[in-house]
């Protein structure tokens, strides 16, 4: 990726003197951003633009080789242009042309042709259907939409699937005076993906925060690995969550909608901060532009009593403590206070203190407190009399941040013109709402105290993978027969209720004698999914007469049945999972039986799991409290349920042909966790 952003020479292919030509905008951006390398222009009509000769072909360029090509020609001409780039030894290309898979299946052939060319010639390509890349430090800027060089060089990298969203994020970063380091629009991701760029940018010494806007995630598992190992915060704004948005995204970037709950769980598991809107993403970026927030101790200093109250509410909401200020701090405040009517508590109301230079001293002293991990500083002014003094105060807070190495969330209330002056004068974020500022400190604290959640690395004892493989190899695709699945689960070490299968009335009678009464009889026809809904379960069978009646009833669904010993009452739980095309094995658990769909309370993780992570799934569910015992009842066998979650996760990880699996219910007792019903589907 460095060869894209570190290019020392660029050729823009698709330039003409036509007023509406977009290739000219690329040339404009290179000059606007003061690109420090060599620029070439190519267009079939030749001519010149802004002092640069327009060559009629890439092959006419006098330079022996060029580092990077920015391509903006009609879609059907792209393969020929790429071939010319290959002959000129250009190995990095950004194809900004649209008109490929996003327009429908008839354009997929063009994409196949492009892939073959770049692979054959060992090229790397960003795009197509993108707006290009920018390296703010070197001035390399090849988007086809004209940019003003307003955003300063900053420490935020932007990767986006939408050029418009990415361009707007650059504008927002410019407005906050945070700036950016590098920008990349990936479009259809035929070659270079967000993962290639994320891996590079997470190691980029010029980048401290990575922001990604994504409509589809091609390899979510790789993104999880990159983010979970990154020392830098990764913010992802993932849209296209389903419904109407999926239709738009399909035509816009050839993306397919994925299960949003899986995306949410996977990103959280990897330590990624997911934003639901662009403004929220910006607030997260601002949060991570501050020094690390350690612990929960927060100092609040405010010129407004009302804003101090808002800050206290927000501190409580986000789990911060407000330690009291020490005696010498309080004495300093009281000595300078005019009417001595405000007690110097935390949060501190400075409404009675008009010595603005002292505000900086108080901020520094608050940050010196060992129990304080960060400061919220709120200043309000109208600019009539104390504008210059207030501006100096805001600028001075930058020195306070530098000196303490602790975060200061600065919240300024003033006129819009004054706010813009302050933002342009400092290189730290300015907030405009106390709750917004406290939430930013909470995000900062969460990142620096985050627990990385590695995927499981060791299969549980007694997990017989060879036995599972032998069972599955004998089974056709589609719903797995309950007898075959029982063998698979037993090989995994998952305990099942005592059971036998039977295919005629004689076998039913023989099985009943072995198991003993009372019994449960269920249809074992593979195509029946929800057995209870179609009358496929008969419980409380106490003798042979009732057994015969039950079997004749279930014969309407098919001759195969499953007989089980009647289980004792217990807590019903659901354990299941499926294969996700982007993230791999996904494990789901929650209250089971008939409640699994009614309550819709589930925890989701990407597998395989270790026991610690399986336990955390139960801990985040309200229903999980029942496992600890409730209203005088003894605690239940959580460990057995945890082991089942781990074993199911490894089953899905090792055997991806299992499309989905449901163990519902798994009944949890004081000393056991037993699966009463099971189903799965194969898809090779």
C-alpha positions in Angstrom: 0.0 0.0 0.0 2.9 2.3 0.6 3.6 2.3 -3.2 0.2 3.9 -3.7 0.6 6.7 -1.1 4.3 7.2 -1.6 4.2 7.6 -5.4 6.8 10.0 -6.7 5.3 10.2 -10.1 1.6 10.1 -11.3 0.0 9.8 -14.7 -3.7 10.9 -15.0 -5.3 8.9 -17.8 -8.5 10.5 -19.3 -7.6 14.2 -19.5 -9.0 16.5 -22.2 -9.6 20.2 -22.8 -13.3 19.7 -22.6 -14.8 21.9 -19.9 -16.7 19.1 -18.3 -13.8 16.6 -18.3 -13.3 15.1 -14.9 -9.7 14.2 -15.5 -8.9 17.9 -15.4 -10.2 17.9 -11.8 -7.6 15.3 -10.9 -4.9 17.5 -12.3 -6.4 20.4 -10.4 -6.2 18.5 -7.1 -2.6 17.5 -7.6 -1.7 21.2 -8.1 -4.1 22.5 -5.3 -2.5 20.1 -2.8 1.0 21.0 -4.1 2.0 17.5 -5.1 5.8 17.2 -4.8 6.2 14.6 -7.5 6.1 14.5 -11.3 2.7 14.7 -13.1 1.8 13.4 -16.5 -1.5 13.7 -18.4 -2.9 11.3 -21.0 -5.9 11.7 -23.3 -6.6 10.5 -26.8 -7.0 14.0 -28.2 -3.7 15.3 -26.9 -3.2 19.0 -26.3 -2.2 20.6 -23.0 -3.8 21.5 -19.6 -2.4 23.9 -16.9 1.0 23.8 -18.4 1.2 20.0 -18.8 1.3 18.3 -22.1 -1.4 15.7 -22.7 0.1 12.6 -24.2 -2.2 10.5 -26.5 -1.2 7.2 -24.9 0.5 6.0 -21.7 3.2 4.5 -23.9 4.2 7.9 -25.2 5.3 9.1 -21.7 9.1 9.8 -21.9 9.7 8.5 -18.3 10.7 4.8 -18.3 8.2 4.0 -15.6 5.6 5.9 -13.5 4.7 5.0 -9.9 0.9 5.5 -10.0 -1.8 5.8 -12.6 -5.2 7.5 -11.9 -7.6 6.2 -14.5 -10.9 7.9 -15.5 -11.9 6.6 -19.0 -15.1 4.8 -20.2 -15.6 1.5 -18.5 -15.1 -0.6 -21.6 -11.8 1.1 -22.3 -10.3 0.3 -18.8 -8.9 -3.2 -19.7 -6.9 -1.7 -22.7 -5.6 1.1 -20.5 -4.5 -1.3 -17.8 -2.7 -3.4 -20.4 -0.8 -0.2 -21.5 0.0 0.5 -17.9 1.4 -3.0 -17.5 3.6 -2.5 -20.6 4.9 0.7 -19.1 5.7 -1.1 -15.8 3.1 0.9 -13.8 2.1 -1.5 -11.0 -0.2 0.7 -8.9 -3.5 2.0 -10.4 -6.5 3.8 -9.1 -9.5 3.2 -11.4 -12.1 5.8 -10.7 -14.4 4.9 -13.6 -17.9 3.7 -12.8 -20.0 1.3 -14.8 -19.1 -2.1 -13.6 -20.8 -4.7 -11.3 -22.8 -2.0 -9.6 -24.8 -1.6 -12.9 -25.8 -5.3 -13.0 -24.8 -8.8 -14.0 -24.0 -7.8 -17.7 -21.0 -5.8 -16.5 -19.5 -8.6 -14.3 -17.5 -9.8 -17.3 -15.6 -6.6 -17.4 -14.6 -7.0 -13.8 -13.4 -10.6 -14.5 -11.3 -9.2 -17.3 -9.8 -6.5 -15.1 -9.0 -9.0 -12.3 -7.1 -11.3 -14.8 -5.0 -8.4 -16.1 -3.9 -7.1 -12.7 -3.1 -10.6 -11.4 -1.2 -11.6 -14.5 0.9 -8.4 -14.4 1.4 -8.4 -10.6 -0.5 -5.0 -10.3 -2.5 -3.7 -7.4 -5.7 -1.6 -8.1 -7.9 0.6 -6.0 -11.5 0.8 -7.3 -13.2 0.9 -9.7 -16.1 3.2 -9.0 -14.2 5.3 -6.5 -13.0 8.9 -6.2 -9.3 8.2 -5.6 -6.7 8.6 -2.8 -4.9 11.5 -1.0 -1.7 11.6 0.9 -2.0 15.0 2.7 1.8 15.1 3.6 3.1 14.7 0.1 0.2 16.4 -1.8 -0.7 13.3 -3.7 -4.4 13.9 -4.5 -6.1 12.2 -7.3 -9.9 12.4 -6.6 -12.0 13.4 -9.7 -14.1 15.8 -7.5 -12.3 19.1 -6.9 -11.2 19.7 -3.3 -10.0 22.9 -1.5 -6.9 22.4 0.6 -8.7 23.4 3.8 -8.2 20.4 6.0 -4.7 20.6 7.6 -2.3 17.7 7.9 -3.7 15.7 10.7 -3.4 12.2 12.3 -6.7 10.7 11.1 -6.9 8.3 8.1 -10.1 7.9 6.1 -11.1 4.8 4.2 -14.5 5.0 2.5 -16.7 3.0 0.2 -18.6 6.1 -0.8 -16.7 9.1 -2.2 -19.4 11.5 -1.1 -19.3 10.3 2.5 -15.5 10.3 2.5 -15.4 13.8 1.1 -17.8 15.0 3.8 -15.7 13.5 6.5 -12.7 15.4 5.2 -14.8 18.6 5.4 -15.9 17.8 9.0 -12.3 17.2 10.0 -11.4 20.5 8.4 -14.2 22.2 10.3 -12.8 20.8 13.6 -9.2 21.7 12.5 -8.2 18.1 13.2 -7.2 17.4 9.6 -6.3 14.1 8.1 -3.2 12.1 7.1 -4.4 9.8 4.3 -7.7 9.2 2.4 -8.8 6.3 0.2 -12.0 5.6 -1.6 -12.3 1.9 -2.4 -15.5 1.7 -4.4 -16.2 -1.8 -5.7 -13.1 -3.3 -4.1 -12.1 -5.6 -7.0 -8.6 -5.9 -5.7 -7.6 -3.6 -2.8 -10.1 -3.8 0.0 -10.7 -1.9 3.2 -8.7 -4.6 5.0 -5.5 -4.1 2.9 -5.7 -0.4 3.7 -6.6 -0.8 7.3 -3.7 -3.1 7.9 -1.4 -0.5 6.3 -2.8 2.5 8.0 -2.9 0.8 11.5 0.9 0.6 11.1 1.3 4.0 9.5 3.5 6.3 11.7 1.6 9.4 10.3 -1.8 8.0 11.5 -3.2 7.8 15.0 -6.9 7.1 14.3 -8.5 5.1 11.4 -12.0 5.9 10.2 -13.8 3.6 7.8 -17.2 4.1 6.1 -18.4 0.7 4.8 -21.5 -0.5 3.0 -20.4 -4.1 2.8 -17.7 -6.1 4.5 -16.1 -8.7 2.2 -13.8 -10.4 4.8 -15.0 -9.4 8.2 -12.9 -12.0 9.9 -9.7 -10.4 8.6 -11.0 -7.0 9.6 -11.5 -8.3 13.2 -8.0 -9.7 13.3 -6.5 -6.4 12.1 -8.5 -4.2 14.5 -8.0 -6.5 17.5 -4.2 -6.3 17.1 -4.1 -2.6 16.4 -2.7 -0.2 19.0 -4.8 2.6 17.3 -8.5 3.1 17.6 -10.6 2.0 14.6 -13.9 3.7 14.0 -16.3 2.1 11.5 -19.5 3.7 10.2 -21.3 0.6 8.8 -24.4 1.4 6.8 -26.5 -0.9 4.6 -28.1 -2.7 7.5 -30.9 -4.2 5.4 -34.3 -3.2 4.0 -34.4 -0.3 1.6 -30.8 0.6 2.2 -29.7 -2.7 0.8 -31.3 -2.0 -2.6 -29.6 1.4 -2.8 -26.2 0.0 -1.8 -26.4 -2.9 -4.3 -26.7 -0.4 -7.2 -24.2 2.0 -5.7 -21.2 -0.2 -4.7 -22.3 -3.7 -5.6 -22.5 -4.5 -1.9 -24.8 -7.1 -0.3 -26.4 -6.5 3.0 -25.2 -8.7 5.9 -26.9 -9.5 9.2 -26.4 -6.3 11.1 -26.5 -8.0 14.5 -23.6 -10.2 13.5 -21.7 -7.1 12.3 -22.4 -5.3 15.5 -21.2 -8.2 17.7 -18.1 -8.9 15.5 -16.9 -5.3 15.6 -17.5 -5.0 19.3 -15.6 -8.2 19.8 -12.7 -6.9 17.8 -12.6 -3.6 19.8 -13.9 -1.6 16.9 -16.0 1.5 17.7 -19.1 1.4 15.5 -20.8 4.7 14.6 -24.4 4.8 13.5 -24.2 8.2 11.9 -21.4 10.4 10.5 -21.7 13.0 13.3 -21.2 10.2 15.9 -18.2 9.0 14.0 -16.7 12.5 14.1 -17.3 12.7 17.9 -15.5 9.3 18.3 -12.5 10.7 16.3 -12.5 13.8 18.5 -12.4 11.5 21.6 -9.4 9.6 20.3 -7.6 12.8 19.5 -7.1 13.4 23.2 -4.5 11.8 25.5 -5.6 8.5 27.2 -8.3 8.6 29.8 -7.3 6.3 32.7 -9.8 5.3 35.4 -13.1 6.8 36.3 -12.1 10.0 38.2 -13.3 13.1 36.4 -12.8 16.8 37.3 -15.3 19.3 36.0 -14.7 23.0 35.9 -17.4 25.2 34.4 -18.1 28.9 34.1 -21.8 28.1 34.1 -23.7 26.5 37.0 -26.3 25.0 34.7 -23.7 23.4 32.4 -22.0 22.0 35.5 -25.2 20.3 36.5 -25.5 18.9 33.0 -21.9 17.6 33.2 -22.7 15.9 36.6 -25.7 14.1 35.1 -23.5 13.0 32.1 -20.7 11.8 34.4 -23.2 9.7 36.3 -24.7 8.3 33.1 -21.2 7.2 31.7 -19.8 5.8 34.9 -17.5 8.6 36.1 -16.7 9.5 39.7 -16.3 13.2 40.7 -13.6 13.2 43.5 -13.6 16.3 45.8 -11.1 19.0 45.3 -8.3 19.2 48.0 -8.2 22.0 50.6 -5.5 24.2 48.9 -7.5 24.0 45.6 -10.7 25.2 47.4 -8.8 27.9 49.2 -7.5 29.3 45.9 -11.0 29.4 44.5 -12.5 31.1 47.5 -9.7 33.7 47.7 -10.5 34.9 44.2 -14.2 34.6 44.3 -16.1 37.9 44.5 -19.2 37.3 46.6 -18.1 34.0 48.2 -21.5 32.5 47.5 -20.5 29.4 45.6 -18.9 26.4 47.3 -15.9 24.9 45.3 -17.2 21.4 44.8 -16.6 19.0 41.9 -18.2 20.0 39.5 -16.8 23.4 40.1 -18.9 26.5 39.2 -16.7 29.5 38.4 -19.7 31.8 37.9 -18.4 34.0 40.8 -14.7 34.0 39.7 -13.7 36.4 36.9 -9.9 35.9 36.8 -9.6 34.0 33.5 -5.8 33.4 33.8 -6.5 31.6 37.1 -8.8 29.2 35.2 -5.7 27.6 33.6 -4.0 27.3 37.0 -7.1 25.5 38.4 -7.2 23.2 35.4 -3.6 22.2 35.9 -4.1 21.7 39.6 -7.2 19.5 39.0 -5.2 17.3 36.6 -2.4 16.9 39.2 -4.9 15.0 41.5 -3.9 11.3 41.4 -7.6 10.3 41.5 -8.4 12.4 38.4 -7.9 10.8 35.0 -9.3 13.6 32.9 -11.0 17.0 32.9 -14.1 18.5 31.4 -13.5 22.2 31.1 -16.6 24.3 30.1 -16.2 28.0 29.2 -18.9 30.3 27.9 -18.6 33.9 26.7 -20.4 36.2 24.3 -17.4 38.1 22.9 -18.5 41.6 23.8 -15.8 42.4 26.4 -13.7 39.3 27.1 -13.3 37.8 23.6 -9.5 38.1 23.4 -9.0 36.9 27.0 -11.3 33.9 26.4 -9.4 33.0 23.2 -6.1 33.1 25.1 -7.7 30.8 27.7 -8.8 28.3 25.1 -5.3 28.3 23.5 -3.7 27.9 26.9 -5.6 24.7 27.5 -3.5 23.1 24.8 -0.4 23.7 27.0 -2.3 22.2 30.0 -3.1 19.1 27.9 0.5 18.8 26.8 1.8 19.3 30.4 -0.4 16.8 32.1 -0.7 14.1 29.4 -4.3 13.7 30.5 -7.3 14.4 28.4 -9.1 17.7 28.7 -12.5 17.8 26.9 -12.9 21.5 26.2 -16.5 22.6 25.8 -17.0 26.2 24.5 -20.3 28.1 24.4 -20.1 31.3 22.4 -21.1 32.9 19.0 -20.5 30.8 15.9 -17.9 33.2 14.6 -16.0 33.0 17.9 -16.3 29.2 17.9 -14.7 29.0 14.4 -11.8 31.3 15.6 -11.1 29.0 18.5 -11.2 25.9 16.5 -8.7 27.3 14.0 -6.4 28.4 16.8 -5.9 25.0 18.5 -5.1 21.4 17.5 -7.3 19.7 20.0 -11.1 19.1 19.6 -13.6 21.5 20.9 -17.0 20.3 22.0 -20.3 22.2 22.2 -22.3 20.1 24.7 -21.3 18.7 28.1 -22.9 15.3 27.5 -21.1 15.1 24.2 -17.8 15.9 25.8 -18.3 13.4 28.7 -19.4 10.7 26.2 -16.1 11.3 24.3 -14.1 10.8 27.4 -16.0 7.6 28.1 -15.1 6.3 24.6 -11.5 7.3 25.2 -11.5 5.4 28.5 -13.1 2.4 26.9 -10.4 2.2 24.2 -7.5 2.6 26.5 -8.9 0.1 29.0 -10.4 -2.3 26.4 -10.1 -6.0 26.7 -9.1 -7.6 23.5 -11.2 -10.7 22.8 -9.1 -13.3 20.9 -10.8 -16.1 19.1 -10.5 -19.5 20.8 -7.3 -21.4 20.0 -7.8 -24.8 21.7 -10.5 -27.3 21.1 -12.2 -28.6 24.2 -11.2 -32.0 25.6 -13.1 -35.0 24.2 -13.9 -33.1 20.9 -13.7 -36.0 18.3 -13.3 -34.2 15.0 -12.6 -37.4 13.1 -15.8 -38.9 14.4 -17.7 -35.8 13.3 -16.2 -36.0 9.9 -17.1 -39.6 9.5 -20.7 -38.8 10.3 -21.0 -35.8 8.0 -19.4 -37.5 5.0 -22.3 -40.0 5.0 -25.0 -37.3 5.0 -26.5 -35.5 2.0 -27.0 -31.7 1.9 -30.1 -30.3 3.5 -31.7 -30.8 6.9 -29.6 -33.3 8.8 -31.3 -36.4 10.1 -31.8 -36.2 13.9 -30.0 -39.6 14.3 -27.0 -38.4 12.3 -26.9 -35.1 14.1 -27.1 -36.9 17.5 -24.0 -38.9 16.5 -22.3 -35.6 15.5 -23.1 -33.9 18.8 -22.0 -36.9 20.8 -18.7 -36.9 19.0 -18.4 -33.2 20.1 -19.0 -34.2 23.7 -22.3 -32.4 24.0 -24.7 -34.4 26.4 -28.1 -35.3 24.9 -31.2 -36.6 26.7 -31.5 -40.4 26.6 -33.1 -41.3 23.3 -33.6 -43.9 20.6 -34.8 -43.7 17.0 -37.5 -45.9 15.6 -39.0 -46.3 12.1 -42.0 -48.7 12.8 -44.4 -49.6 15.6 -42.4 -52.7 16.6 -39.2 -50.6 17.0 -41.2 -48.0 18.9 -42.4 -50.7 21.4 -38.8 -52.1 21.8 -37.3 -48.6 22.4 -40.0 -47.8 25.0 -39.1 -50.9 27.0 -35.4 -49.9 27.0 -36.0 -46.3 28.0 -38.9 -46.8 30.3 -41.9 -44.5 31.0 -42.8 -41.7 30.9 -41.7 -40.8 27.4 -41.7 -38.1 24.8 -42.2 -39.0 21.2 -41.1 -36.6 18.4 -41.3 -36.8 14.6 -37.8 -37.5 13.2 -38.6 -36.5 9.6 -35.7 -34.2 8.5 -38.0 -31.7 6.7 -40.0 -30.8 9.9 -38.3 -27.8 11.5 -40.7 -26.5 14.2 -42.1 -29.8 15.5 -44.5 -28.3 18.0 -46.1 -26.1 15.4 -47.2 -29.1 13.3 -48.2 -31.4 16.2 -44.9 -33.3 15.9 -44.3 -33.7 19.7 -46.3 -35.9 22.1 -45.3 -35.7 25.8 -46.3 -37.6 29.0 -46.6 -41.0 27.3 -47.1 -43.3 30.3 -48.0 -46.8 28.9 -48.1 -48.9 25.7 -51.6 -47.8 24.9 -50.7 -44.1 24.9 -47.5 -45.0 23.0 -49.4 -46.6 20.2 -51.8 -43.7 19.9 -48.9 -41.2 19.8 -47.1 -43.1 17.1 -50.3 -43.4 14.9 -50.7 -39.6 15.3 -47.1 -38.9 14.2 -47.4 -41.3 11.3 -49.2 -38.5 9.4 -45.8 -36.7 9.3 -43.8 -39.8 8.5 -42.7 -43.1 10.0 -39.5 -42.1 11.7 -39.8 -41.0 15.3 -37.5 -40.1 18.2 -38.2 -41.5 21.7 -36.8 -39.7 24.7 -37.0 -40.2 28.4 -39.3 -37.5 29.9 -36.9 -34.9 31.3 -37.3 -33.3 34.7 -38.3 -29.6 34.7 -35.5 -27.1 34.4 -34.4 -23.8 32.9 -34.7 -23.9 29.1 -31.9 -22.3 27.1 -31.0 -21.9 23.4 -27.6 -22.7 21.9 -27.2 -22.3 18.2 -25.1 -20.8 15.4 -24.5 -20.5 11.7 -21.8 -19.8 9.2 -21.6 -16.2 8.1 -20.1 -15.5 4.7 -18.0 -12.6 6.0 -17.2 -13.5 9.6 -17.2 -17.3 9.6 -18.8 -19.2 12.6 -21.3 -17.2 14.6 -22.6 -18.5 17.9 -26.0 -17.4 19.4 -27.4 -18.1 22.8 -30.3 -16.9 25.0 -33.4 -18.1 26.9 -34.8 -21.1 25.0 -37.8 -23.3 24.3 -40.7 -21.3 23.0 -39.2 -18.1 24.5 -36.3 -17.9 22.1 -38.3 -16.0 19.4 -40.8 -14.4 21.7 -38.3 -12.7 24.0 -35.7 -12.2 21.3 -32.9 -11.8 23.9 -29.7 -13.3 22.5 -26.0 -12.8 22.8 -23.9 -13.2 19.6 -20.2 -13.9 19.1 -17.9 -14.8 16.3 -16.3 -18.2 17.0 -14.5 -20.3 17.9 -14.9 -19.3 21.6 -12.9 -20.0 24.7 -14.7 -20.5 28.0 -14.2 -16.9 29.2 -15.9 -15.4 26.2 -18.7 -18.0 26.4 -19.3 -17.0 30.0 -19.4 -13.3 29.0 -22.2 -14.1 26.6 -24.3 -15.4 29.5 -23.4 -12.4 31.6 -24.7 -9.8 29.2 -28.2 -11.4 29.1 -31.0 -10.4 31.6 -32.1 -14.1 31.5 -28.6 -15.1 32.5 -29.4 -14.0 36.1 -31.7 -17.1 36.3 -28.6 -19.3 36.0 -27.2 -17.8 39.3 -30.4 -18.8 41.1 -33.4 -16.5 41.7 -35.9 -16.0 44.6 -34.2 -18.6 46.8 -33.6 -21.2 44.1 -30.1 -22.8 43.9 -27.7 -21.7 41.1 -27.7 -23.8 38.0 -25.0 -25.6 36.0 -23.6 -22.6 34.1 -20.4 -24.5 33.3 -22.2 -27.1 31.4 -24.0 -24.5 29.3 -20.7 -22.7 28.7 -19.0 -25.9 27.6 -21.9 -26.5 25.1 -21.4 -23.0 23.7 -17.6 -23.6 23.2 -18.2 -27.0 21.6 -20.8 -25.7 19.2 -18.5 -22.9 18.2 -15.7 -25.3 17.4 -18.1 -27.6 15.5 -19.0 -24.6 13.2 -15.4 -23.5 12.9 -14.1 -26.9 11.9 -17.0 -28.0 9.7 -18.1 -24.9 7.7 -20.5 -27.1 5.7 -22.8 -27.0 8.7 -24.9 -24.0 7.6 -26.8 -23.6 10.8 -27.5 -25.5 14.0 -30.1 -25.2 16.8 -30.0 -26.9 20.2 -33.3 -25.8 21.6 -34.0 -26.4 24.3 -30.9 -27.2 26.3 -32.3 -27.8 29.8 -30.1 -26.5 32.6 -30.2 -28.2 36.0 -28.3 -27.8 39.2 -25.7 -30.3 38.2 -26.2 -30.8 34.4 -27.0 -29.2 31.1 -28.8 -31.6 28.7 -29.9 -31.0 25.1 -33.5 -32.1 24.5 -33.9 -31.2 20.9 -31.5 -30.6 18.0 -31.5 -29.7 14.3 -29.0 -28.6 11.7 -28.6 -28.0 8.0 -25.7 -29.0 5.7 -24.7 -27.0 2.6 -21.5 -28.0 0.9 
